[in-house]
Amino acid sequence: MSLTIASFLGLAIGSALGAPLYGFKEGHIRQLIGEEVTRYVDPVAAFPDKPGKWRKRALYAAAAQQALAIADTLAIYGTADVAALADLYVRLANAPLRDAPLGGHRMPGHFFRKAVQAMRENADAKNFDFRMCGQVASGSSAAARIAPVGLFFADDPEQMARATIDFALMTHRDPRAVAGALSVAYAVSRLIGNAEPVKVADETYDFVSHWEDILHDEYFDFFSDREPLPGPAIFHGMSNALKSLPSLLREDNLTLASQTILEAANAAEPFQPVANPHGPFAPACVTMAIYRALSARSFLVGMLETVNAGSDTESVSAIVGALLGARFGLDAIPEEWRSELVNKEQVLVRARGLEDHEADWSMLEDYVQMETQLTQDEDDHVARAQKEQAARLEKVREKMDEKKSRQASQAAKKKNADSHILSFSATPQEWQKDLSPGTLPPLDDLTRDPVQAKKDRALRGRKRIAWKDDRREKHKDGEAVPEEDETED
């Protein structure tokens, strides 16, 4: 199969691998899993105390789901039809699913939800420009889903760039996010052309820098409703981060690359300081994703290093998967990952549509129906898991209640038994009160202190011993030994 198919399949696999780990830090992943991630994670088994993180194993999430919508739009219409893509987003959002924040969309981000809501509100408006629905957001999700554009327009950089900008603006009206999408689309197009990694990095910087100038000159109105107005640090934030990639690839030092990328990202005026190169800020995570893909020794190693790094795993892993697939081809993707991917066949149908530039109607399932059913299946899977967990917890509670009841019963029996045992220093009134009528001890025993009685007996014993000793001494002197006094006790 071609590199186009491997790239699109790699995007879906990266999304499925990274989705369950979204938001976790690198050390936290190892703590929860017990080891490095090497396969699709089952969140129900891996995070039993985090039901909010539960998903269906090996099912791709937002990045691949939106990439499929882009692939359908390109293959069906042959161009970047913004209105057609908005229609798919809105129809999927309107799917009547239980407890879904945005219908059939899985793991939609905050800004994507707001953008789709704006599309929904303007769905019936004539000649509405859906590019105005984008939010002022500098994240990575626009870049994570954009690989189909680079694959479809690989031979036409101009049309590829325009399509990328149009699709990115629908959700992100921030130059850094749009330039991040341009970076991924162009890098993918060059990798399926078998370009060398360092050359890809160098050419991607030139391409993005050129189109950042066009963004400023021709698309400025899309970015002008923010205060203060974006300046050079924002409009060229992505290219400045990409500038050092060729030298970093030659150095082949991950620590140096991470530090350098972070420095460039923080110079791009993020909303808050960026401490993790995999965090959701395009100049940081998109640049880091491209570095990981271009420096990886294999598809397997590059993907595992990305997934286990944590943070914005779903988006970053989708980007890396698309780039690695374009670089290494289908045979480099582990068979286990390919065979276990949920909805693999329809992913491949879309990939062939990108390669052939037309949809295969005999194999193509309706996008909205397909994704709605997959989301419903995931909801049902999570609901069953929650029900089973509730049943297990109920059994645990019942066993704990039974144990507490037994302990309470044993404690009551012991207390009742102890109540009939006299303490050593008890008074006659205390040990007499439990005696039934007719069983009273002699009167003199009732009026005597048990402790004093014991002392008296000990004193009499010592006197008796002294008397016997005295008697023996007299017997030695020839005196008659008197009979023992029977009254001594």
C-alpha positions in Angstrom: 0.0 0.0 0.0 1.1 3.6 -0.6 2.5 6.0 1.9 -0.7 8.0 1.7 -2.7 5.1 3.2 0.0 4.4 5.8 -0.1 8.1 6.8 -3.8 8.3 7.3 -3.9 4.9 9.1 -1.0 6.1 11.3 -3.1 9.2 12.2 -6.0 7.0 13.4 -3.7 4.6 15.3 -1.9 7.5 17.0 -5.3 9.0 18.1 -6.5 5.6 19.5 -3.2 5.0 21.3 -3.0 8.5 22.8 -6.7 9.2 23.6 -6.9 7.2 26.9 -3.8 8.9 28.3 -4.8 12.5 27.5 -3.9 14.9 30.3 -1.6 12.5 32.3 2.0 13.4 33.0 4.8 11.1 31.9 5.5 9.7 35.4 1.8 9.3 36.2 1.3 7.1 33.1 3.9 4.6 34.4 2.5 4.8 37.9 -1.0 3.9 36.7 -0.1 1.3 34.1 2.8 -0.1 36.0 5.0 0.0 32.9 5.5 1.9 29.7 2.5 1.7 27.3 3.2 -0.7 24.4 -0.3 -1.4 23.2 -3.8 0.0 23.1 -4.8 0.8 26.7 -8.1 -0.4 28.2 -9.0 2.6 30.4 -11.6 0.6 32.4 -8.9 -1.9 33.5 -6.1 0.7 33.7 -8.0 3.4 35.6 -10.7 1.6 37.7 -11.0 4.7 40.0 -11.3 7.2 37.1 -14.6 6.5 35.4 -14.4 9.9 33.7 -11.4 8.6 31.7 -13.1 5.4 30.6 -13.3 4.8 26.8 -13.6 1.9 24.4 -10.2 0.3 23.8 -8.6 1.0 20.4 -11.2 3.5 19.3 -9.8 6.7 17.8 -11.0 10.0 19.2 -11.4 13.7 18.1 -8.3 14.1 15.9 -9.0 11.1 13.7 -12.7 11.6 13.8 -12.4 15.1 12.4 -9.7 13.9 9.9 -12.3 11.5 8.5 -14.7 14.3 8.0 -12.0 16.3 6.1 -11.2 13.2 4.0 -14.8 12.8 3.1 -15.2 16.4 2.2 -12.1 16.3 -0.1 -12.8 13.0 -1.7 -16.5 13.8 -2.3 -16.3 17.4 -3.4 -12.7 17.5 -4.7 -11.9 20.7 -2.9 -11.8 22.3 0.5 -15.6 23.0 0.8 -15.9 24.8 4.2 -19.7 24.7 4.2 -19.7 20.9 3.5 -17.3 20.2 6.4 -19.3 22.5 8.7 -22.4 20.5 7.8 -20.7 17.2 8.8 -19.5 18.7 12.1 -23.0 20.1 12.9 -24.9 17.0 11.9 -22.7 14.8 14.1 -23.1 17.3 17.0 -26.9 17.0 16.6 -26.9 13.2 17.0 -29.2 12.4 20.0 -26.8 10.5 22.3 -27.0 10.1 26.1 -24.9 12.4 28.2 -22.8 13.5 25.1 -21.3 17.0 25.3 -21.4 17.4 21.5 -23.6 14.6 20.1 -21.5 12.0 18.3 -18.2 13.8 18.7 -15.7 12.0 21.0 -13.4 14.0 23.3 -14.2 17.3 21.7 -12.1 20.2 23.1 -13.5 23.3 24.6 -12.8 25.6 21.7 -14.0 23.0 19.2 -17.3 22.8 21.0 -17.7 26.6 20.9 -16.8 26.6 17.2 -19.3 23.9 16.3 -22.0 25.7 18.4 -21.3 28.8 16.3 -21.7 26.7 13.1 -24.9 25.2 14.4 -26.3 28.7 15.1 -25.5 29.8 11.5 -26.2 26.6 9.7 -29.3 28.1 7.9 -27.7 31.4 7.1 -27.1 32.1 3.4 -23.6 32.7 2.3 -22.2 32.6 5.8 -18.4 32.3 6.1 -17.9 29.4 8.5 -14.3 30.4 8.9 -15.6 33.1 11.2 -16.7 30.4 13.7 -13.1 29.8 14.8 -12.1 30.7 18.4 -9.1 32.7 19.6 -7.2 29.5 20.4 -3.5 28.6 19.9 -3.8 24.8 20.5 -2.9 21.8 18.4 -6.2 20.2 17.3 -6.3 22.0 14.0 -2.9 20.5 13.2 -3.8 17.1 14.5 -6.6 16.6 11.9 -5.1 18.3 8.9 -2.9 15.5 7.4 -5.6 14.6 4.8 -5.2 18.0 3.2 -1.4 17.4 2.8 -2.0 14.0 1.4 -4.8 15.1 -1.0 -2.9 18.2 -2.3 0.6 16.9 -2.1 1.4 17.9 -5.7 -0.1 21.4 -5.3 1.4 23.4 -2.4 -0.6 26.5 -3.1 -3.9 24.8 -3.0 -2.8 22.7 0.0 -1.9 25.9 1.9 -5.2 27.6 1.1 -7.3 24.5 2.0 -5.3 24.1 5.3 -5.9 27.8 6.2 -9.6 27.6 5.5 -10.2 24.4 7.5 -8.0 25.6 10.4 -9.8 28.9 10.6 -13.2 27.1 11.2 -12.1 26.3 14.7 -8.9 28.4 15.4 -8.6 32.0 14.5 -5.0 32.3 15.8 -2.0 32.6 13.5 0.0 30.1 15.6 -2.6 27.4 15.4 -3.1 28.0 11.7 0.6 27.9 11.0 0.9 24.7 13.1 -1.6 23.1 10.7 0.4 24.4 7.7 3.5 22.8 9.2 1.9 19.3 9.5 0.2 19.4 6.1 3.4 20.4 4.3 5.6 17.9 6.2 3.3 15.1 5.3 3.3 16.1 1.7 7.0 16.0 1.6 7.4 12.7 3.4 5.2 10.8 1.0 7.5 12.2 -1.6 10.4 10.4 0.2 12.2 13.5 1.1 15.0 13.2 3.8 14.1 14.2 7.3 16.5 17.1 7.6 15.4 18.4 4.2 11.8 18.1 5.3 12.5 20.2 8.4 14.4 22.9 6.5 11.7 23.1 3.7 8.8 23.1 6.2 10.4 26.2 8.0 10.6 28.1 4.7 7.1 27.1 3.7 5.5 28.1 7.0 7.4 31.4 7.2 6.2 32.3 3.7 2.6 31.6 4.5 2.7 33.4 7.9 3.4 36.5 5.8 0.4 35.7 3.7 -1.7 35.2 6.8 -0.7 38.6 8.0 -1.3 40.3 4.6 -4.4 38.5 3.3 -6.1 37.0 6.3 -5.5 39.6 9.0 -9.2 40.3 9.4 -9.7 36.9 10.9 -7.3 37.8 13.7 -8.1 41.4 14.3 -10.8 41.0 16.9 -8.3 40.3 19.7 -6.6 42.8 22.1 -3.9 43.6 21.7 -3.6 43.0 18.0 -1.2 40.1 17.1 2.3 41.2 16.4 5.4 39.5 14.8 5.9 37.2 17.8 2.5 35.7 17.2 2.4 35.8 13.4 5.9 34.2 13.2 5.7 32.2 16.4 5.4 28.8 14.6 8.2 29.4 12.1 10.5 30.7 14.8 10.0 27.4 16.7 10.6 25.4 13.5 13.8 27.3 12.6 16.1 25.2 14.8 14.7 21.8 13.7 17.4 21.0 11.1 20.2 21.5 13.5 18.4 19.7 16.3 17.9 16.7 14.0 21.7 16.6 13.3 22.4 16.9 17.1 20.1 14.0 17.8 19.7 15.0 21.5 16.2 14.8 22.9 16.9 16.9 26.0 18.5 19.7 23.9 15.6 19.6 21.5 13.0 19.8 24.2 14.7 22.8 25.8 15.3 24.6 22.5 11.7 24.1 21.4 10.4 25.3 24.8 12.4 28.5 24.6 11.1 29.3 21.1 7.5 28.5 22.2 7.7 30.8 25.2 9.0 33.5 22.9 5.8 33.2 20.8 3.7 34.9 23.6 1.6 32.0 24.9 -1.3 32.8 27.2 0.7 31.3 30.0 4.3 30.0 30.3 4.8 26.6 28.6 6.7 24.0 30.7 6.0 20.9 28.6 6.8 20.6 24.9 3.9 18.2 24.6 1.4 20.7 26.0 -1.5 22.1 24.0 0.3 25.1 22.4 1.0 24.8 18.7 4.6 26.2 18.6 5.6 23.8 21.3 3.7 20.5 20.7 3.5 20.7 16.9 7.2 21.4 16.6 7.9 18.6 19.1 5.7 16.2 17.2 7.6 16.9 13.9 10.9 16.5 15.7 9.9 13.1 17.2 8.6 11.9 13.8 11.7 13.0 11.8 14.2 11.8 14.4 12.5 8.4 15.2 14.4 5.2 14.3 11.1 3.4 13.5 7.3 3.8 13.5 7.1 1.7 16.7 9.8 3.6 18.6 8.6 7.1 17.6 5.0 6.3 18.5 5.8 4.8 21.9 8.1 7.6 22.9 5.3 10.1 22.0 2.5 8.3 23.8 4.5 7.7 27.0 5.5 11.4 27.2 2.0 12.3 28.3 0.2 15.7 28.2 -1.7 16.4 25.0 -1.3 12.8 23.9 -4.3 12.4 21.6 -3.4 15.4 19.3 0.4 15.0 19.4 0.2 11.2 18.8 -2.2 11.7 15.8 0.3 14.2 14.3 3.3 11.9 14.9 1.3 8.8 13.6 0.5 10.6 10.4 4.1 11.7 9.9 5.6 8.3 10.8 3.2 6.5 8.5 4.2 8.8 5.6 7.9 8.3 6.4 8.1 4.5 7.1 5.1 3.0 5.3 2.4 0.5 6.2 4.7 -2.5 6.8 6.4 -0.5 9.6 3.2 -0.2 11.6 2.9 -3.1 14.1 0.3 -5.7 12.9 -1.3 -5.7 16.3 -2.1 -2.0 16.1 -3.5 -2.3 12.6 -5.7 -5.3 13.3 -7.1 -4.1 16.6 -8.0 -0.6 15.5 -11.8 -0.1 15.7 -13.4 0.8 12.4 -10.1 0.0 10.5 -11.8 -0.8 7.2 -13.6 2.5 6.9 -10.4 4.3 7.8 -8.7 2.5 4.9 -11.6 3.4 2.6 -11.1 7.1 3.4 -7.3 6.7 2.9 -7.9 5.2 -0.6 -10.2 8.1 -1.3 -7.4 10.5 -0.6 -5.0 8.5 -2.7 -7.5 8.2 -5.7 -9.0 11.7 -5.3 -12.5 10.3 -5.3 -14.7 8.4 -2.9 -15.5 4.7 -3.4 -19.2 4.8 -3.0 -19.5 1.0 -2.9 -17.6 0.8 0.3 -18.1 4.3 1.9 -20.4 4.3 4.9 -22.2 7.5 5.8 -19.9 9.5 8.0 -22.5 10.8 10.5 -24.3 7.4 10.9 -21.0 5.6 11.2 -19.5 7.9 13.9 -22.8 8.2 15.7 -22.9 4.4 16.0 -19.3 4.2 17.2 -19.9 6.8 19.8 -23.1 5.0 20.9 -21.1 1.8 21.2 -18.6 3.5 23.3 -21.3 5.0 25.6 -22.9 1.5 26.0 -19.5 0.0 26.7 -18.7 2.6 29.5 -22.3 2.2 30.9 -21.9 -1.5 31.2 -18.5 -1.1 32.8 -20.0 1.4 35.3 -22.8 -1.0 36.1 -20.4 -3.9 36.7 -18.2 -1.7 38.9 -21.3 -0.6 40.9 -22.2 -4.3 41.4 -18.7 -5.1 42.5 -18.6 -2.2 45.0 -22.0 -3.3 46.3 -20.6 -6.8 47.0 -17.6 -5.2 48.8 -19.9 -3.1 50.9 -22.1 -6.1 51.8 -19.0 -8.1 52.9 -17.7 -5.1 54.9 -21.2 -4.8 56.6 -21.2 -8.5 57.4 -17.7 -8.3 58.9 -18.7 -5.3 61.0 -21.8 -7.1 62.2 -19.8 -10.2 63.2 -17.3 -8.1 65.0 -20.1 -6.2 66.8 -21.7 -9.5 67.8 -18.5 -11.0 69.1 -17.7 -7.8 71.1 -21.2 -7.9 72.7 -20.7 -11.6 73.7 -17.3 -10.9 75.2 -18.7 -7.9 77.1 -21.5 -10.0 78.5 -19.1 -12.7 79.5 -16.7 -10.2 81.1 -19.6 -8.7 83.2 -19.7 -12.0 85.3 -16.0 -12.0 86.1 -15.2 -10.1 89.3 -12.3 -7.8 89.4 -9.6 -8.4 92.0 -10.5 -5.3 94.0 -14.3 -5.6 93.8 -16.3 -4.7 96.9 -18.9 -7.1 98.3 -21.7 -5.0 96.9 -20.3 -5.4 93.3 -19.8 -9.2 93.3 -22.9 -9.9 95.4 -25.4 -8.1 93.1 -25.3 -10.9 90.4 -26.1 -13.7 92.8 -29.6 -15.2 92.5 -31.8 -15.6 95.7 -30.9 -18.6 97.8 -27.2 -18.6 96.7 -25.8 -16.0 99.0 -22.5 -16.8 100.6 -22.1 -16.9 104.4 -22.7 -13.6 106.2 -19.1 -13.2 107.5 -17.8 -13.6 103.9 -20.1 -10.8 102.7 -18.7 -8.4 105.3 -15.1 -9.2 104.7 -12.8 -7.5 102.3 -11.3 -10.2 99.9 -8.0 -8.5 99.8 -7.7 -8.2 103.6 -8.9 -11.8 104.0 -6.0 -13.0 101.8 -3.5 -10.9 103.8 -4.9 -12.5 107.1 -4.4 -16.0 105.7 -0.9 -15.2 104.8 -0.2 -13.8 108.3 -1.6 -16.9 109.9 0.6 -19.1 107.7 3.7 -17.3 108.7 2.7 -17.6 112.5 2.2 -21.3 112.1 5.6 -21.8 110.5 7.2 -19.8 113.3 5.4 -21.9 115.9 6.7 -25.2 114.3 10.2 -23.9 114.2 10.0 -22.9 117.9 8.7 -26.4 118.7 11.6 -28.1 117.0 14.1 -26.0 118.9 12.5 -27.0 122.2 12.6 -30.7 121.2 16.3 -30.5 120.6 16.7 -29.3 124.2 14.8 -32.4 125.6 11.5 -30.8 126.1 8.3 -32.6 125.3 6.8 -31.6 122.0 3.1 -30.5 122.5 0.4 -31.7 120.1 -0.4 -29.4 117.2 -3.1 -27.0 118.0 -6.0 -28.0 115.8 -7.5 -24.6 116.2 -4.8 -23.0 114.0 -5.9 -22.4 110.6 
